[in-house]
Amino acid sequence: MIWKSLDDFIAMGGYGFYVWGSYLVTATLITTEILMLRMRRRAVEKARRMQALLSEQVTHETTP
């Protein structure tokens, strides 16, 4: 397609709402996925640190 103006480009031949809406939904979902992965990673790292601390405490308590 050849667009004569920016408005023609944004309109995408009458399909602009669907095209740009699809881009918006995709960008939102990718951003959400990245944020959720970061949150899960932090939770796992915190759980590992807590497990290591508990393991260390048990080792010190059982050692005579």
C-alpha positions in Angstrom: 0.0 0.0 0.0 1.1 3.5 -0.7 -0.1 6.1 1.8 -0.4 9.8 0.8 -0.4 11.1 4.4 0.1 10.1 8.0 -3.7 9.9 8.4 -3.9 7.4 5.6 -1.1 5.3 7.3 -2.9 5.4 10.6 -6.2 4.5 9.0 -4.6 1.5 7.3 -7.2 1.5 4.5 -10.1 1.4 7.0 -8.5 -1.4 9.2 -6.5 0.9 11.4 -8.6 0.2 14.5 -7.9 -3.6 14.2 -4.3 -3.2 13.2 -3.3 -0.8 16.0 -5.6 -2.5 18.5 -3.7 -5.8 17.8 -0.4 -4.1 18.3 -1.6 -2.6 21.6 -2.9 -5.9 22.9 0.2 -7.7 21.9 2.5 -5.1 23.5 0.4 -5.1 26.7 0.5 -8.9 26.9 4.3 -9.1 26.3 4.9 -6.4 28.9 2.6 -8.2 31.4 4.4 -11.5 30.8 7.8 -9.9 31.4 6.7 -8.2 34.6 5.1 -11.5 35.9 8.3 -13.4 35.1 10.3 -10.9 37.1 7.9 -11.2 40.0 8.1 -15.0 39.9 11.9 -14.9 39.7 12.1 -12.6 42.8 9.7 -14.9 44.7 11.8 -18.0 43.8 15.1 -16.2 44.8 13.5 -15.2 48.1 12.2 -18.7 48.8 15.7 -20.1 48.1 17.3 -17.6 50.5 14.8 -18.5 53.2 15.4 -22.2 52.6 19.2 -21.7 52.8 18.7 -19.8 56.1 16.5 -22.5 57.5 18.9 -25.2 56.4 21.7 -23.3 58.0 19.8 -22.9 61.3 18.9 -26.6 61.4 22.5 -27.5 60.8 23.7 -25.3 63.7 21.0 -26.6 66.0 21.8 -30.2 65.4 25.5 -29.9 65.6 26.8 -30.7 69.2 
